């Protein structure tokens, strides 16, 4: 079975503690890219998901044609903007 490649946009409390463990527990999903700019969260992402690439810009995350699914765990005020960008990136 081919795995669905998942990118997580945001690796603070929501991404690190809640979303990534759930995603990791689902057979067929693989976290391949993580967006974060916090040094502490970068270290945590590298430790938890050593095979995933950690990036510091949302555009870099969206620019990866290998990503099948984007999970947005950023602060709420960014959700609409990030969802719109993700949808537009896939409809080009």
N, CA, C and O atoms as a GROMACS GRO file, in nm:
protein
  368
    1UNK      N    1   0.083  -0.117   0.000
    1UNK     CA    2   0.000   0.000   0.000
    1UNK      C    3   0.088   0.125   0.000
    1UNK      O    4   0.182   0.136   0.079
    2UNK      N    5   0.057   0.216  -0.088
    2UNK     CA    6   0.131   0.342  -0.095
    2UNK      C    7   0.086   0.434   0.018
    2UNK      O    8  -0.033   0.447   0.045
    3UNK      N    9   0.182   0.496   0.083
    3UNK     CA   10   0.151   0.583   0.197
    3UNK      C   11   0.109   0.722   0.149
    3UNK      O   12   0.157   0.771   0.048
    4UNK      N   13   0.019   0.783   0.225
    4UNK     CA   14  -0.020   0.922   0.204
    4UNK      C   15   0.083   1.007   0.276
    4UNK      O   16   0.105   0.992   0.396
    5UNK      N   17   0.146   1.096   0.202
    5UNK     CA   18   0.251   1.181   0.259
    5UNK      C   19   0.188   1.307   0.317
    5UNK      O   20   0.123   1.386   0.247
    6UNK      N   21   0.209   1.324   0.447
    6UNK     CA   22   0.143   1.430   0.523
    6UNK      C   23   0.244   1.539   0.561
    6UNK      O   24   0.355   1.510   0.605
    7UNK      N   25   0.202   1.663   0.543
    7UNK     CA   26   0.279   1.778   0.591
    7UNK      C   27   0.200   1.842   0.705
    7UNK      O   28   0.079   1.858   0.695
    8UNK      N   29   0.269   1.877   0.811
    8UNK     CA   30   0.206   1.944   0.924
    8UNK      C   31   0.252   2.089   0.925
    8UNK      O   32   0.372   2.118   0.934
    9UNK      N   33   0.155   2.180   0.915
    9UNK     CA   34   0.185   2.323   0.919
    9UNK      C   35   0.165   2.372   1.062
    9UNK      O   36   0.053   2.402   1.102
   10UNK      N   37   0.273   2.378   1.136
   10UNK     CA   38   0.268   2.419   1.276
   10UNK      C   39   0.303   2.301   1.365
   10UNK      O   40   0.239   2.196   1.359
   11UNK      N   41   0.405   2.318   1.448
   11UNK     CA   42   0.447   2.209   1.536
   11UNK      C   43   0.459   2.258   1.679
   11UNK      O   44   0.549   2.218   1.753
   12UNK      N   45   0.366   2.344   1.716
   12UNK     CA   46   0.355   2.385   1.856
   12UNK      C   47   0.277   2.278   1.931
   12UNK      O   48   0.280   2.161   1.893
   13UNK      N   49   0.208   2.318   2.034
   13UNK     CA   50   0.134   2.223   2.117
   13UNK      C   51   0.035   2.140   2.035
   13UNK      O   52   0.029   2.018   2.051
   14UNK      N   53  -0.042   2.205   1.949
   14UNK     CA   54  -0.141   2.134   1.869
   14UNK      C   55  -0.080   2.031   1.776
   14UNK      O   56  -0.126   1.917   1.769
   15UNK      N   57   0.023   2.069   1.705
   15UNK     CA   58   0.087   1.978   1.611
   15UNK      C   59   0.168   1.870   1.678
   15UNK      O   60   0.163   1.753   1.638
   16UNK      N   61   0.243   1.907   1.780
   16UNK     CA   62   0.335   1.814   1.844
   16UNK      C   63   0.264   1.717   1.939
   16UNK      O   64   0.291   1.597   1.936
   17UNK      N   65   0.175   1.769   2.022
   17UNK     CA   66   0.115   1.686   2.126
   17UNK      C   67  -0.012   1.615   2.079
   17UNK      O   68  -0.038   1.501   2.118
   18UNK      N   69  -0.091   1.681   1.997
   18UNK     CA   70  -0.221   1.625   1.959
   18UNK      C   71  -0.222   1.561   1.820
   18UNK      O   72  -0.253   1.443   1.806
   19UNK      N   73  -0.190   1.640   1.718
   19UNK     CA   74  -0.208   1.592   1.581
   19UNK      C   75  -0.106   1.490   1.534
   19UNK      O   76  -0.144   1.387   1.477
   20UNK      N   77   0.022   1.515   1.557
   20UNK     CA   78   0.123   1.422   1.503
   20UNK      C   79   0.112   1.281   1.563
   20UNK      O   80   0.131   1.185   1.488
   21UNK      N   81   0.083   1.263   1.692
   21UNK     CA   82   0.067   1.126   1.741
   21UNK      C   83  -0.052   1.054   1.677
   21UNK      O   84  -0.045   0.934   1.649
   22UNK      N   85  -0.160   1.126   1.653
   22UNK     CA   86  -0.277   1.065   1.589
   22UNK      C   87  -0.244   1.027   1.446
   22UNK      O   88  -0.274   0.916   1.401
   23UNK      N   89  -0.182   1.119   1.373
   23UNK     CA   90  -0.145   1.092   1.233
   23UNK      C   91  -0.050   0.972   1.228
   23UNK      O   92  -0.066   0.884   1.143
   24UNK      N   93   0.047   0.968   1.317
   24UNK     CA   94   0.145   0.859   1.319
   24UNK      C   95   0.081   0.724   1.349
   24UNK      O   96   0.134   0.619   1.310
   25UNK      N   97  -0.031   0.726   1.420
   25UNK     CA   98  -0.095   0.600   1.457
   25UNK      C   99  -0.183   0.542   1.347
   25UNK      O  100  -0.230   0.429   1.359
   26UNK      N  101  -0.205   0.618   1.241
   26UNK     CA  102  -0.292   0.572   1.133
   26UNK      C  103  -0.208   0.503   1.026
   26UNK      O  104  -0.120   0.563   0.965
   27UNK      N  105  -0.238   0.376   1.004
   27UNK     CA  106  -0.167   0.301   0.901
   27UNK      C  107  -0.191   0.366   0.765
   27UNK      O  108  -0.304   0.399   0.730
   28UNK      N  109  -0.084   0.385   0.691
   28UNK     CA  110  -0.095   0.443   0.558
   28UNK      C  111  -0.064   0.591   0.553
   28UNK      O  112  -0.053   0.648   0.444
   29UNK      N  113  -0.050   0.656   0.669
   29UNK     CA  114  -0.011   0.797   0.672
   29UNK      C  115   0.134   0.809   0.717
   29UNK      O  116   0.178   0.738   0.807
   30UNK      N  117   0.207   0.899   0.653
   30UNK     CA  118   0.348   0.921   0.688
   30UNK      C  119   0.377   1.070   0.691
   30UNK      O  120   0.354   1.139   0.592
   31UNK      N  121   0.425   1.120   0.802
   31UNK     CA  122   0.461   1.261   0.815
   31UNK      C  123   0.596   1.281   0.747
   31UNK      O  124   0.698   1.225   0.788
   32UNK      N  125   0.596   1.362   0.641
   32UNK     CA  126   0.717   1.382   0.562
   32UNK      C  127   0.771   1.523   0.567
   32UNK      O  128   0.887   1.548   0.532
   33UNK      N  129   0.688   1.618   0.612
   33UNK     CA  130   0.731   1.758   0.614
   33UNK      C  131   0.663   1.827   0.732
   33UNK      O  132   0.544   1.806   0.758
   34UNK      N  133   0.739   1.911   0.802
   34UNK     CA  134   0.688   1.984   0.918
   34UNK      C  135   0.730   2.130   0.907
   34UNK      O  136   0.847   2.161   0.887
   35UNK      N  137   0.632   2.218   0.921
   35UNK     CA  138   0.657   2.362   0.921
   35UNK      C  139   0.663   2.413   1.064
   35UNK      O  140   0.567   2.399   1.139
   36UNK      N  141   0.775   2.471   1.100
   36UNK     CA  142   0.790   2.539   1.229
   36UNK      C  143   0.912   2.630   1.222
   36UNK      O  144   1.006   2.604   1.147
   37UNK      N  145   0.908   2.737   1.301
   37UNK     CA  146   1.023   2.827   1.304
   37UNK      C  147   1.084   2.839   1.443
   37UNK      O  148   1.191   2.898   1.460
   38UNK      N  149   1.017   2.783   1.543
   38UNK     CA  150   1.067   2.788   1.680
   38UNK      C  151   1.184   2.690   1.697
   38UNK      O  152   1.169   2.572   1.664
   39UNK      N  153   1.298   2.735   1.748
   39UNK     CA  154   1.411   2.644   1.768
   39UNK      C  155   1.374   2.522   1.854
   39UNK      O  156   1.419   2.410   1.825
   40UNK      N  157   1.294   2.541   1.958
   40UNK     CA  158   1.254   2.428   2.042
   40UNK      C  159   1.169   2.329   1.963
   40UNK      O  160   1.185   2.208   1.976
   41UNK      N  161   1.079   2.381   1.882
   41UNK     CA  162   0.992   2.293   1.803
   41UNK      C  163   1.068   2.226   1.688
   41UNK      O  164   1.035   2.114   1.650
   42UNK      N  165   1.167   2.293   1.634
   42UNK     CA  166   1.251   2.231   1.531
   42UNK      C  167   1.323   2.111   1.591
   42UNK      O  168   1.327   2.004   1.530
   43UNK      N  169   1.380   2.128   1.710
   43UNK     CA  170   1.449   2.018   1.777
   43UNK      C  171   1.352   1.904   1.806
   43UNK      O  172   1.386   1.787   1.787
   44UNK      N  173   1.232   1.936   1.852
   44UNK     CA  174   1.132   1.833   1.881
   44UNK      C  175   1.091   1.761   1.754
   44UNK      O  176   1.078   1.638   1.755
   45UNK      N  177   1.070   1.834   1.647
   45UNK     CA  178   1.030   1.773   1.519
   45UNK      C  179   1.139   1.679   1.469
   45UNK      O  180   1.110   1.567   1.426
   46UNK      N  181   1.264   1.724   1.475
   46UNK     CA  182   1.375   1.640   1.430
   46UNK      C  183   1.388   1.515   1.517
   46UNK      O  184   1.421   1.408   1.467
   47UNK      N  185   1.361   1.529   1.645
   47UNK     CA  186   1.369   1.414   1.735
   47UNK      C  187   1.254   1.316   1.716
   47UNK      O  188   1.275   1.195   1.715
   48UNK      N  189   1.134   1.369   1.700
   48UNK     CA  190   1.015   1.284   1.685
   48UNK      C  191   1.002   1.223   1.547
   48UNK      O  192   0.955   1.110   1.532
   49UNK      N  193   1.043   1.297   1.445
   49UNK     CA  194   1.027   1.253   1.306
   49UNK      C  195   1.156   1.277   1.228
   49UNK      O  196   1.163   1.367   1.144
   50UNK      N  197   1.259   1.197   1.256
   50UNK     CA  198   1.390   1.221   1.193
   50UNK      C  199   1.389   1.209   1.041
   50UNK      O  200   1.478   1.264   0.975
   51UNK      N  201   1.293   1.140   0.984
   51UNK     CA  202   1.287   1.126   0.838
   51UNK      C  203   1.213   1.242   0.772
   51UNK      O  204   1.223   1.260   0.651
   52UNK      N  205   1.139   1.320   0.850
   52UNK     CA  206   1.064   1.433   0.795
   52UNK      C  207   1.156   1.552   0.776
   52UNK      O  208   1.250   1.574   0.853
   53UNK      N  209   1.128   1.629   0.672
   53UNK     CA  210   1.203   1.752   0.649
   53UNK      C  211   1.133   1.865   0.725
   53UNK      O  212   1.012   1.882   0.714
   54UNK      N  213   1.209   1.942   0.801
   54UNK     CA  214   1.156   2.056   0.874
   54UNK      C  215   1.183   2.181   0.790
   54UNK      O  216   1.297   2.206   0.750
   55UNK      N  217   1.077   2.259   0.765
   55UNK     CA  218   1.089   2.380   0.684
   55UNK      C  219   1.040   2.499   0.765
   55UNK      O  220   0.968   2.483   0.863
   56UNK      N  221   1.081   2.618   0.723
   56UNK     CA  222   1.044   2.739   0.797
   56UNK      C  223   0.947   2.829   0.722
   56UNK      O  224   0.908   2.934   0.773
   57UNK      N  225   0.907   2.790   0.600
   57UNK     CA  226   0.810   2.871   0.527
   57UNK      C  227   0.697   2.782   0.473
   57UNK      O  228   0.720   2.670   0.429
   58UNK      N  229   0.577   2.837   0.477
   58UNK     CA  230   0.460   2.765   0.428
   58UNK      C  231   0.470   2.742   0.278
   58UNK      O  232   0.424   2.639   0.227
   59UNK      N  233   0.529   2.836   0.207
   59UNK     CA  234   0.546   2.822   0.062
   59UNK      C  235   0.634   2.703   0.028
   59UNK      O  236   0.609   2.632  -0.069
   60UNK      N  237   0.738   2.681   0.108
   60UNK     CA  238   0.826   2.566   0.086
   60UNK      C  239   0.750   2.436   0.110
   60UNK      O  240   0.769   2.338   0.037
   61UNK      N  241   0.666   2.434   0.210
   61UNK     CA  242   0.585   2.316   0.239
   61UNK      C  243   0.490   2.288   0.122
   61UNK      O  244   0.480   2.174   0.077
   62UNK      N  245   0.421   2.393   0.073
   62UNK     CA  246   0.325   2.376  -0.036
   62UNK      C  247   0.393   2.346  -0.168
   62UNK      O  248   0.332   2.286  -0.257
   63UNK      N  249   0.518   2.386  -0.183
   63UNK     CA  250   0.590   2.364  -0.307
   63UNK      C  251   0.636   2.222  -0.330
   63UNK      O  252   0.689   2.191  -0.436
   64UNK      N  253   0.618   2.136  -0.233
   64UNK     CA  254   0.662   1.998  -0.244
   64UNK      C  255   0.554   1.915  -0.314
   64UNK      O  256   0.448   1.892  -0.256
   65UNK      N  257   0.578   1.871  -0.435
   65UNK     CA  258   0.476   1.793  -0.509
   65UNK      C  259   0.451   1.655  -0.449
   65UNK      O  260   0.353   1.589  -0.486
   66UNK      N  261   0.537   1.611  -0.358
   66UNK     CA  262   0.520   1.480  -0.294
   66UNK      C  263   0.414   1.483  -0.184
   66UNK      O  264   0.362   1.378  -0.146
   67UNK      N  265   0.384   1.600  -0.132
   67UNK     CA  266   0.287   1.612  -0.023
   67UNK      C  267   0.146   1.587  -0.076
   67UNK      O  268   0.102   1.649  -0.172
   68UNK      N  269   0.077   1.494  -0.010
   68UNK     CA  270  -0.061   1.460  -0.048
   68UNK      C  271  -0.164   1.530   0.040
   68UNK      O  272  -0.276   1.555  -0.004
   69UNK      N  273  -0.127   1.561   0.164
   69UNK     CA  274  -0.221   1.612   0.262
   69UNK      C  275  -0.151   1.712   0.352
   69UNK      O  276  -0.041   1.687   0.401
   70UNK      N  277  -0.216   1.827   0.374
   70UNK     CA  278  -0.162   1.927   0.464
   70UNK      C  279  -0.254   1.935   0.586
   70UNK      O  280  -0.375   1.956   0.572
   71UNK      N  281  -0.198   1.919   0.704
   71UNK     CA  282  -0.271   1.933   0.829
   71UNK      C  283  -0.227   2.066   0.890
   71UNK      O  284  -0.110   2.087   0.919
   72UNK      N  285  -0.323   2.155   0.910
   72UNK     CA  286  -0.293   2.290   0.957
   72UNK      C  287  -0.318   2.298   1.107
   72UNK      O  288  -0.431   2.283   1.154
   73UNK      N  289  -0.211   2.320   1.181
   73UNK     CA  290  -0.219   2.328   1.328
   73UNK      C  291  -0.163   2.460   1.378
   73UNK      O  292  -0.118   2.470   1.493
   74UNK      N  293  -0.166   2.559   1.293
   74UNK     CA  294  -0.118   2.692   1.329
   74UNK      C  295  -0.221   2.761   1.419
   74UNK      O  296  -0.330   2.707   1.439
   75UNK      N  297  -0.189   2.879   1.473
   75UNK     CA  298  -0.290   2.954   1.547
   75UNK      C  299  -0.414   2.980   1.459
   75UNK      O  300  -0.404   2.993   1.337
   76UNK      N  301  -0.529   2.988   1.523
   76UNK     CA  302  -0.656   2.997   1.452
   76UNK      C  303  -0.663   3.109   1.349
   76UNK      O  304  -0.722   3.091   1.243
   77UNK      N  305  -0.604   3.224   1.378
   77UNK     CA  306  -0.616   3.337   1.286
   77UNK      C  307  -0.547   3.311   1.151
   77UNK      O  308  -0.570   3.386   1.056
   78UNK      N  309  -0.465   3.207   1.141
   78UNK     CA  310  -0.398   3.173   1.015
   78UNK      C  311  -0.469   3.064   0.936
   78UNK      O  312  -0.434   3.039   0.821
   79UNK      N  313  -0.565   2.998   0.995
   79UNK     CA  314  -0.628   2.882   0.930
   79UNK      C  315  -0.686   2.915   0.794
   79UNK      O  316  -0.655   2.846   0.696
   80UNK      N  317  -0.769   3.016   0.784
   80UNK     CA  318  -0.835   3.048   0.657
   80UNK      C  319  -0.732   3.077   0.547
   80UNK      O  320  -0.740   3.023   0.437
   81UNK      N  321  -0.636   3.160   0.579
   81UNK     CA  322  -0.531   3.196   0.483
   81UNK      C  323  -0.453   3.072   0.438
   81UNK      O  324  -0.428   3.055   0.319
   82UNK      N  325  -0.416   2.986   0.531
   82UNK     CA  326  -0.338   2.867   0.499
   82UNK      C  327  -0.420   2.765   0.419
   82UNK      O  328  -0.367   2.702   0.327
   83UNK      N  329  -0.546   2.750   0.452
   83UNK     CA  330  -0.631   2.658   0.376
   83UNK      C  331  -0.646   2.708   0.232
   83UNK      O  332  -0.635   2.630   0.138
   84UNK      N  333  -0.672   2.837   0.216
   84UNK     CA  334  -0.687   2.893   0.081
   84UNK      C  335  -0.560   2.872  -0.001
   84UNK      O  336  -0.567   2.835  -0.119
   85UNK      N  337  -0.445   2.896   0.059
   85UNK     CA  338  -0.318   2.877  -0.012
   85UNK      C  339  -0.298   2.730  -0.050
   85UNK      O  340  -0.250   2.699  -0.159
   86UNK      N  341  -0.333   2.640   0.040
   86UNK     CA  342  -0.317   2.496   0.011
   86UNK      C  343  -0.408   2.455  -0.104
   86UNK      O  344  -0.364   2.384  -0.194
   87UNK      N  345  -0.531   2.498  -0.102
   87UNK     CA  346  -0.623   2.464  -0.210
   87UNK      C  347  -0.579   2.523  -0.343
   87UNK      O  348  -0.587   2.456  -0.446
   88UNK      N  349  -0.532   2.646  -0.341
   88UNK     CA  350  -0.485   2.710  -0.464
   88UNK      C  351  -0.359   2.642  -0.518
   88UNK      O  352  -0.341   2.632  -0.639
   89UNK      N  353  -0.273   2.597  -0.430
   89UNK     CA  354  -0.149   2.531  -0.473
   89UNK      C  355  -0.179   2.402  -0.547
   89UNK      O  356  -0.106   2.366  -0.639
   90UNK      N  357  -0.283   2.332  -0.511
   90UNK     CA  358  -0.318   2.205  -0.573
   90UNK      C  359  -0.406   2.221  -0.696
   90UNK      O  360  -0.422   2.126  -0.772
   91UNK      N  361  -0.462   2.340  -0.716
   91UNK     CA  362  -0.549   2.363  -0.831
   91UNK      C  363  -0.478   2.435  -0.944
   91UNK      O  364  -0.542   2.474  -1.042
   92UNK      N  365  -0.350   2.452  -0.934
   92UNK     CA  366  -0.276   2.523  -1.039
   92UNK      C  367  -0.257   2.435  -1.160
   92UNK      O  368  -0.197   2.477  -1.259
   0.00000   0.00000   0.00000
